[in-house]
Each structure stands twice: as structure tokens, then as C-alpha cells.
Amino acid sequence: MSYSATGTMVAIVHDRYGEADGLRSDIVPIPSPGPHEVRVRVRAVSLNPADKFLMRGNPRMIRLVYGLRKPRVRVRGQDFAGVVDAVGDGVSTLAVGDEVFGEISGTLAEYAVGSADHMAPTPHGLTFEHAAAIPMAGLAALHLLRASGVGNGTRLLINGASGGIGTFAIQIARARGAEVTAVCSTRNLDLMASLGASLAIDYTARNVLDTERRYDVILDNVGNHRIREWLPLLRPGGILLPNTGEPGPDGGAVARLIKASWHHLVSRYRVPMVTSSPNTADLIELAALVEDGTLTVVIDTTFDFAHAPDAMARVATGHARGKVVVTLPGE
């Protein structure tokens, strides 16, 4: 793969919705930062289930925003770590040469542009690869736990605990004094213990719904059980956090949203829908947790830029352990 000439760059693009084999490299213009924006020379990108949904255009409701018949934005990728290359008018918090990480659009490219409010200084001593693995999953874990009031003495169960959000959620919850039960496969049991889970349930050997333990909060990152099946595992007034766009026994993302809202209204339990969006303050909070050793970034696989489609295919399996990262060469 060749790299950028003046005014152009290499990016990973797609011109139709579909699978990872529809992604390809292309030469596109280098973007310019507008007011309050920053251009970054991208050094690493981590991929998320959200990138897979945008690649596929599924759930189909996202096409209302991202293009009905084909994607309006050709360049995929959102999480990144890199070096500030240019700043737009009104940016005073970052300067050319600063190492940053965050969440913006179109990061599977040599350069990307986004709001300065969606990035923060890279945690000290962290590689670009590890910094890039933090933003979307780390922020989602932080926001979900914050919204549900997880703290000292909270009993938390995490379904799908070995993925990006799960690995961050275990550690953040433990740092807040919660007792964590992690649901994962056999190969990830040791990882769950190393991250601080008090108990790990191997879903290949045991149905988590059969547990006699009761929880204050359940974080469901998988959607492989019906919402109503989770509720008996909650203590009175407990909270269930559905957190997946994957289809399951409750249907697709829209059906699950409707059912969650119904249970939230009529049951004695809370089933809120929590949204997560990037902001500098929370990225700085995550960076501080990494710097003081509270958070360890778990990386499943690292791919070079030429094999970015393979990285997306790995994410699409749904079995990545931690985060999948794509690296780009430095100048």
C-alpha cells in the first residue's frame, strides 16, 4: 500500500453497505479543519460494533442518518490516537504536535478531522495502539455505570464481559467498590479474574439465568436473553442496562428499545436506555484511570493499515477479547 502525496491521503472506504470484504483502500483528499476542529495525523484506530453496524447499514434505521441506499460518509472508523497536525479557528486547548486520542468520524485514514471537544491528551506512557482502544468502549462503560449509580457495595453482573465495554466496566466498577460477576466463555475466565471480577460464569457450561445470586445492576452487552428473563435476577428496584444493537430473542434494536421502555414503565425494575457521546472531560477521566493503574487496556488483535478489512471482519465475529486495533505508520 502506498501512502499520501501532497493534498491526498490513503483511506479505508466503502461505497455500499455490506460485509468487510466491501472495504477497500482509496486515495481521497486530506480534510481541512473548520472552526473548533482539529486535524489529526492518525497513528492507530480501534474498531467497535458500532463500526460494523455502520458498515452493514444495519439496524436499518441508521440509514435514515447515514444514507438510505449507500453510505454518505465513505471512510469508516471512529476511535483514534494520533498527533495534532492542524487546528481550526477557536481551538485553544490543543496545538500542533500534541498527542491526542478520542472519537471522531472517518479515522481509518492517514488524517482525520473532528471537534476538539471530542478528544483529549493521550495518557502518559501509553502507546498509540492502547490509547486508540479506549474512547468508545471506555466512555460507554463509564457512562453506563455512572447512569446506574454503580458504587461501593453494588452487585453488578456483566453479560459479555470480555469485550471492549465489558473489560473496561469490570475495572471501573471495581474501582468504585462494586462486586462484579462476569459472564464469558471458558477461555476468558482467567482474564475476568485478572481484571477484578469476584465471580466469572462460563456461559458454555452454565446458564446464567439459573444463578441464585441477585444483583443491583445488570449490564447486558449481548442481547442473547429476553429482557423479561433478566428481571428476576435483580434485587427490588434494580436496574437492567440493555446495551447491544445485535438481533436476539427480543428482536432487533428497535424491538428491544420498545420492550425496554415497556418494562421500564410497568415493572418494579428500571430498564433505562443510556446514551454515550464523546467529550473531553470524560476522556480525561479515563486517561487518569489509565495513568494511575486503575484501568488496563485489553487488546485482542492488532492489524496493520493494509489489513484493516481483516480487522473489521474480526470485530464482526463478535468474539474479540477486548479491542481490535489498526495501526498506521508514522511520518
C-alpha positions, -999 to +999 in steps of 0.1 A: +000+000+000+013+035-009+009+065+014-001+101+010+010+125-017+005+163-012-032+171-008-043+135-008-042+105+016-050+068+018-082+059+035-103+027+040-136+033+023-168+016+013-193+026-014-221+001-005-234-014+027-222-049+033-195-070+049-158-064+055-149-076+020-165-045+007-139-023+023-110-011+002-082+015+002-086+046-019-069+079-025-091+108-011-085+145-003-069+154+030-096+171+051-092+206+064-103+216+100-131+241+103-138+263+133-133+245+166-120+214+148-086+197+148-069+177+121-050+146+134-023+125+118-038+092+127-014+066+142-039+040+155-076+032+152-097+008+173-129-007+159-162-012+176-195-030+170-208+004+160-184+005+131-198-029+120-233-016+121-224+014+100-206-008+075-236-030+072-262-003+074-280-025+099-301-019+120-317-003+090-329+027+110-293+041+109-296+046+072-320+075+079-290+093+091-261+077+072-276+072+038-306+052+026-291+034-003-254+038+003-232+054+030-229+092+028-196+090+046-173+067+028-145+065+054-151+042+083-136+043+118-143+065+149-118+058+177-083+070+171-050+081+186-025+103+168-008+137+166-024+171+160-015+182+125-036+214+122-061+234+143-091+254+132-102+288+144-113+289+180-092+260+192-071+270+222-068+237+242-047+218+217-017+227+195+001+212+165+023+183+177+001+173+207-006+136+210-043+130+214-070+103+215-107+104+210-137+097+190-145+114+156-157+103+122-136+088+094-105+077+113-095+048+091-073+072+071-040+089+074-057+121+085-090+128+102-108+159+113-132+163+142-143+185+171-116+194+196-143+187+223-142+150+212-106+144+220-081+148+249-043+145+255-031+109+253-025+092+287+012+095+297+033+064+289+006+048+267+012+036+231-009+049+203-024+014+199-035+013+236-048+049+236-069+043+205-086+013+222-100+035+250-126+060+236-159+045+226-158+014+248-143+032+277-168+060+275-197+036+271-186+017+303-181+049+322-215+064+312-235+032+318-220+027+353-225+064+361-261+064+350-269+033+370-252+046+402-227+018+405-207+024+436-195+009+469-213-023+476-232-025+443-237-060+430-231-058+392-235-086+366-219-080+332-231-102+303-205-101+275-178-091+300-148-100+278-155-074+250-143-039+249-171-024+271-171-053+295-133-052+302-135-015+310-167-019+330-153-045+353-123-024+362-143+009+366-169-008+388-143-025+410-125+009+414-158+022+427-162-006+452-187-027+434-188-065+434-186-078+398-199-110+383-186-115+347-203-138+321-179-150+295-166-181+277-141-206+291-111-191+275-117-157+292-122-169+328-087-161+339-089-127+322-120-118+342-103-126+374-072-106+365-094-075+358-111-077+392-143-098+388-152-115+420-170-143+401-170-154+365-197-175+350-188-197+319-218-195+297-207-225+277-211-246+309-239-229+328-270-208+320-265-175+338-303-173+343-301-202+367-279-184+392-294-179+426-275-146+432-294-113+429-280-080+415-285-043+418-274-037+382-272-060+352-253-048+321-262-068+291-238-063+262-250-094+243-288-095+240-290-133+240-317-134+266-351-117+267-354-086+289-381-103+310-358-132+317-332-109+333-356-092+356-359-120+382-321-118+388-325-082+400-330-070+436-361-049+442-356-015+424-327-030+404-315-017+370-311-036+337-290-019+311-296-034+276-266-024+255-264-040+221-277-035+186-275-072+177-307-091+170-318-116+196-348-133+211-364-099+218-360-090+181-338-063+166-326-030+181-359-012+176-379-040+191-356-042+221-359-005+226-397-007+227-397-036+251-371-020+274-393+011+275-424-010+283-407-029+312-393+004+325-428+018+327-448-012+341-423-033+361-408-026+396-374-025+379-357+002+359-347-005+323-333+028+311-318+034+277-284+052+283-267+071+255-230+077+253-212+105+234-176+117+234-165+147+255-131+159+266-138+158+303-147+121+304-118+112+281-095+130+306-111+110+334-104+077+316-069+089+309-063+095+346-076+060+355-051+045+330-022+066+343-028+056+379-030+019+370-068+016+377-075+007+340-057-018+319-064-017+282-071-052+268-062-057+231-074-087+212-055-083+179-035-056+161-036-053+123-016-030+100-034-005+079-033-026+048-053-053+066-080-030+080-108-051+063-095-081+082-097-061+115-133-053+107-140-089+100-126-098+133-149-074+151-178-088+131-173-122+146-185-109+180-158-129+198-129-104+201-113-104+236-110-067+244-103-044+215-093-048+178-067-022+167-054-010+133-020+007+132-008+033+107+029+042+101+044+074+115+060+100+093 
